[in-house]
Each structure stands twice: as C-alpha cells, then as structure tokens.
Amino acid sequence: MRQPWSGQLAVFAASAMAIGSFAFASAVLGQAPLAATDIGKAVQVQPELAFDRNHDFVTWQQKLRGRLRSILAIPNDWEPDVRWSATRDSDNERYTTDRIEFVAEPGEVVPGYLLRPKGVKPPLPVMICLQGHSPGMHISIGRGKTPGEIASIKGGRDIAIQAVARGWAALAIEQRAFGERAVPGISCNDVALRELLKGRPLTGQRVFDVMRAVDFIATQPDLDGKRIGCMGNSAGGTVSFYAACVDERTQLAVVSCSFGTFEATWLYRKHCACGYLPGLLKVADMPDLAGLVAPRHLILVAGKKDHIARFDGVQKGYGTARRAFEQAGCPNHVVLLAAEGGHQFYPDLAWPVIQRSLNK
C-alpha cells in the first residue's frame, strides 16, 4: 500500500530558528524555565496565518489546515480499508474489553483495547483515549502494575474506564514510542529526534495513528462513526488536539493540561522533543489552530498550578480560541474548565461538559 507523504520538513536548524533557537534548545536539553525576557525574545515571530476576524473564516481554515497537515507530514491520501484483529480480553457486568490491533501503515501495527458498555443501545459513541508520557495504554484502562502507576491512575488517567462508565465505547491505543511501542533502550525524546532527521515528526505519526483509528471504528457496525471524540492529558491531549485540527471526522476533542500559547507551554520549560513541530510557530500559534476545530466541540481542561502549561497562557489562548469559534457562529462549542490543582486530568469537572457536548 503506497502512501505518498505530503511536504518535506524544513532542516532542523531552520525549524529551531522559526520557534526561537534558545527556547527550543532549552526544552530539548532540559534546562530550567526561560526568564520572561528570554521568552519575549523567543516568540518574536508573527505567525503567517494567525486568526484574524477580517479574513474569510472558511478560506483561512482551509489554508491553515493544509499547512498543519504538511508540517505534521500527514499523507495526502491513503487506502481507508484497515486490517485489524480482536480477541476477548475480559468481560464483567458493566462492560467487555477486547484486545485489538490494526495496521496504520506498513510496518506499524497499533495495539489497543476496545471497551464496550453493556445496557447501551448501539450504535455507540466512541472516545479515543490517549495516554501522555506514561508506562502505556494500560493506564487508560486502570491496570496499574506498580505503586507509581496506581498513583498515576488516581490522577484521573483511567480515561477509558471513565468513558465506558458513561455509556461510551472507549478505544485506548498505544502511541508510538510509548509503552508497548517504545523502542528498547531509546527514549521517546531520541526517537523523536531521529524521526525529525527522517522528515516525519513523531507527533505527526501519532496523529496519523488516530486518523487510522477512526478508519478502524468504521469497520465496527455497533460503533457510531458520526459521534467520535478524542481525549488525553498532557502529550495525549496534544495529539488529541492536533488530530481534531486536521481530521474533521472527530467531533469532540478533550484537551487536558496541554493547551495554551506556545510561549507559555513548549517554549516555557523542559519538554520532550516528541512534541515539537518544525516551523509551526511561523505559521500559527496553538490558540490560532484551535479555530480549526470549529464548528465541532473543543473542551480545554487546565490546572491553575500546572507547572508545564502556565495558566496565564491557557487563559490568553482560550480568548483567541473563543473569538475564532464566535467567528464560526458557535461560541459555546469551545469551553475552558479550570481546576485548582496541577498537571492531571479532572474527571468530575470535565465529564458533565463532555456529556452535554455528546447530546448536542
């Protein structure tokens, strides 16, 4: 199955310059957070396709989505048929769990778990569940293997269990370079840098896996391809966000502890290289990209004490996103939910709003 990849990425040096070389280096090499003056120097880039009320909204969306797909190195086209397999993993009084695999592209098999609630009439809405930097997708289904993993789950990270308890089918998939798809002896940071050298950012590959997960959902007659959400915390939220930006089949994105201006997130302090996209800030800031989700639904979850995504950047970014959704005629389709805590998911805060979005 031949899959032509759109666009060649800029060389690494050019990408670093586009997003502020000092900020990029400090994030990759693990230096302390930048001083405010350094941040100001780092982000003195005027994005070419920043949201502007004076521009035709649909034309702007089409142009920006095309540029983002190119930066992510999403293929222009691919064969929608997907090869997959499933075996029963467990069955209890509330839901069934199947272990599934599907082929995203030659050489890339995506493992996952598909949970189906009992007592809910099909076709079922589906939530694609993505873990961030964690031991793997088993966290999404609440199967902690160590005391540390069990503690992590208590931070609201068993998102597939949360979804199935509320009547959703939940598809938890393993992201590239995490968990079962980790490269032995190589950190995801180094995997990301190697993939940049090859011309395909790791985030783009993860987004493509989500798009192929949507193709897989279409093969299941009891799942509703018109009611698909994608959610995740931290790096899982980042991929959920970009997936919703480029694939209009995703009707809802729940983005936790990963949204804000680039100044207050990726250029703020240490990050793994797997989330950087060469030259993106030259094209658009993250809040501009939020306009690509409209008129679908975008739920932003934030912790006011998050040490990775500063809350002032979340608030500023939400203002831009809100203006874009207003321009699209659906201001209430973007919501900011803020908790008093730090870098975790907040189920009690988020799920009532998710459910209302589902009903709409």
Long-range contacts (C-beta under 8 A, 24 or more apart in sequence): 1-78, 1-79, 1-105, 1-106, 3-75, 3-77, 3-78, 3-79, 3-105, 3-106, 4-75, 4-76, 4-77, 5-73, 5-75, 5-199, 5-200, 6-69, 6-70, 6-73, 6-74, 6-75, 6-76, 7-69, 7-70, 7-71, 7-73, 8-199, 9-71, 9-73, 9-196, 9-199, 9-200, 9-201, 9-278, 9-279, 10-278, 10-279, 12-196, 12-197, 12-278, 14-278, 14-279, 15-196, 15-276, 15-278, 15-279, 18-45, 18-278, 18-279, 18-280, 18-281, 18-282, 19-45, 19-262, 19-266, 19-267, 19-276, 19-278, 19-279, 19-280, 19-281, 19-282, 20-44, 20-45, 20-267, 20-281, 23-266, 23-267, 24-267, 24-276, 26-269, 26-270, 27-266, 27-267, 27-269, 27-270, 27-271, 27-273, 27-276, 28-189, 28-193, 28-271, 28-273, 28-276, 30-270, 31-270, 32-269, 32-270, 33-268, 33-269, 33-270, 34-267, 34-268, 34-269, 39-263, 39-267, 39-268, 42-263, 42-267, 43-261, 43-262, 43-263, 43-267, 43-281, 45-281, 45-282, 47-281, 47-282, 47-283, 47-284, 47-285, 47-288, 48-282, 48-283, 48-284, 49-283, 49-284, 49-288, 50-284, 50-285, 50-288, 51-287, 51-288, 51-291, 51-320, 51-323, 51-324, 51-327, 53-323, 53-327, 57-291, 57-324, 57-327, 57-328, 60-291, 61-291, 61-292, 61-294, 64-283, 64-284, 64-288, 64-289, 64-291, 64-292, 65-245, 65-246, 65-292, 67-283, 67-284, 68-242, 68-245, 68-246, 68-280, 68-283, 68-284, 68-289, 68-292, 69-246, 71-201, 71-204, 71-277, 71-278, 71-279, 71-280, 71-283, 72-201, 72-203, 72-204, 72-207, 72-208, 72-242, 72-246, 72-277, 73-199, 73-200, 73-201, 73-204, 73-205, 74-204, 74-207, 74-208, 74-211, 74-246, 75-208, 78-105, 80-215, 80-218, 81-215, 82-212, 82-215, 82-216, 82-219, 84-216, 84-219, 86-114, 89-113, 93-118, 94-118, 94-164, 94-165, 95-164, 95-165, 97-141, 100-171, 100-216, 102-212, 102-213, 102-215, 102-216, 103-212, 104-208, 104-209, 104-212, 105-208, 105-212, 108-176, 108-205, 108-209, 110-173, 110-174, 110-181, 110-209, 110-212, 110-213, 111-137, 111-173, 111-174, 111-180, 111-181, 112-137, 112-171, 112-172, 112-173, 112-174, 112-213, 113-137, 113-140, 113-141, 113-160, 113-170, 113-171, 113-172, 114-169, 114-170, 114-171, 114-220, 115-141, 115-160, 115-161, 115-163, 115-164, 115-169, 115-170, 115-171, 115-172, 116-164, 116-169, 116-222, 117-164, 117-165, 117-167, 117-168, 117-169, 120-167, 122-221, 122-222, 122-223, 122-224, 123-221, 123-222, 123-223, 123-224, 123-225, 123-227, 124-167, 124-168, 124-169, 124-222, 124-223, 124-224, 125-167, 125-168, 125-169, 125-224, 125-227, 125-228, 125-229, 125-358, 126-168, 126-169, 126-170, 126-171, 126-217, 126-223, 126-224, 126-227, 126-228, 126-229, 127-159, 127-160, 127-163, 127-168, 127-169, 127-170, 127-171, 127-228, 127-229, 127-230, 127-231, 128-171, 128-173, 128-210, 128-213, 128-214, 128-228, 128-229, 128-230, 128-231, 128-240, 128-243, 128-250, 129-159, 129-160, 129-163, 129-170, 129-171, 129-172, 129-173, 129-231, 129-232, 129-236, 130-172, 130-173, 130-175, 130-206, 130-210, 130-230, 130-231, 130-232, 130-235, 130-236, 130-237, 130-239, 130-240, 131-157, 131-172, 131-175, 131-178, 131-179, 131-232, 131-233, 131-235, 131-236, 132-232, 132-233, 132-234, 132-235, 132-236, 132-237, 132-238, 132-258, 133-178, 133-188, 133-234, 133-235, 133-272, 134-178, 134-179, 135-179, 136-174, 136-178, 136-179, 136-180, 136-182, 137-172, 137-173, 137-174, 137-175, 137-178, 137-179, 137-180, 138-179, 140-170, 140-172, 141-170, 141-172, 155-344, 155-345, 156-233, 156-344, 156-345, 156-346, 156-347, 157-233, 157-344, 157-345, 159-231, 159-232, 159-233, 159-345, 159-347, 162-347, 162-351, 163-231, 166-351, 166-354, 166-355, 168-229, 168-358, 169-222, 169-223, 171-213, 171-216, 171-217, 173-209, 173-210, 173-213, 175-206, 175-209, 175-235, 175-236, 175-239, 176-202, 176-205, 176-206, 176-209, 177-202, 177-274, 187-272, 188-272, 188-274, 189-272, 189-273, 189-274, 190-273, 191-274, 192-272, 192-273, 192-274, 192-275, 192-276, 193-273, 196-273, 196-276, 196-278, 201-276, 201-277, 201-278, 202-274, 203-238, 203-239, 203-242, 203-274, 203-275, 203-276, 203-277, 204-242, 204-277, 206-239, 207-239, 207-242, 207-243, 207-246, 207-247, 210-239, 210-240, 210-243, 210-247, 210-250, 211-243, 211-246, 211-247, 211-249, 214-247, 214-249, 214-250, 225-249, 226-251, 227-251, 227-358, 228-252, 229-253, 229-254, 229-354, 229-357, 229-358, 230-254, 231-255, 231-256, 231-354, 232-256, 232-258, 233-257, 233-258, 233-301, 233-343, 233-344, 233-345, 234-258, 234-308, 234-343, 235-272, 235-274, 235-275, 237-301, 238-275, 241-286, 241-289, 241-290, 242-289, 244-292, 244-293, 244-296, 244-298, 245-289, 245-290, 245-292, 245-293, 246-292, 248-296, 250-296, 251-296, 251-297, 252-296, 252-297, 252-298, 252-299, 252-354, 252-357, 252-358, 253-293, 253-296, 253-297, 253-298, 253-299, 254-299, 254-301, 254-350, 254-354, 255-298, 255-299, 255-300, 255-301, 256-301, 256-302, 256-344, 256-345, 256-346, 256-350, 257-301, 257-302, 257-303, 257-306, 257-308, 257-309, 257-343, 257-344, 257-345, 258-309, 259-286, 259-287, 259-290, 259-300, 259-302, 259-309, 259-314, 259-317, 259-318, 260-286, 260-287, 260-302, 260-309, 260-310, 260-313, 260-314, 260-316, 260-317, 261-285, 261-286, 261-287, 261-313, 261-316, 261-317, 262-286, 263-313, 264-309, 264-310, 264-312, 264-313, 264-314, 264-316, 264-317, 265-308, 265-309, 265-310, 265-313, 268-308, 268-309, 268-310, 268-313, 269-307, 269-308, 271-308, 285-317, 285-320, 286-317, 287-316, 287-317, 287-318, 287-319, 287-320, 287-321, 288-320, 288-324, 290-317, 290-320, 290-321, 290-324, 290-325, 290-334, 291-320, 291-321, 291-324, 291-325, 291-327, 291-328, 293-334, 294-324, 294-325, 294-327, 294-328, 294-330, 294-333, 294-334, 295-325, 295-328, 295-329, 295-330, 295-333, 296-333, 297-333, 297-334, 297-357, 297-360, 298-325, 298-333, 298-334, 298-335, 299-334, 299-335, 299-337, 299-350, 299-353, 299-354, 299-357, 300-334, 300-335, 300-336, 300-337, 301-337, 301-339, 301-345, 301-346, 301-349, 301-350, 302-336, 302-337, 302-338, 302-339, 303-338, 303-339, 303-340, 303-341, 303-342, 303-343, 303-344, 303-346, 304-338, 304-339, 304-340, 304-341, 305-340, 305-341, 305-342, 306-342, 306-343, 307-342, 307-343, 308-343, 309-343, 311-338, 314-338, 333-357
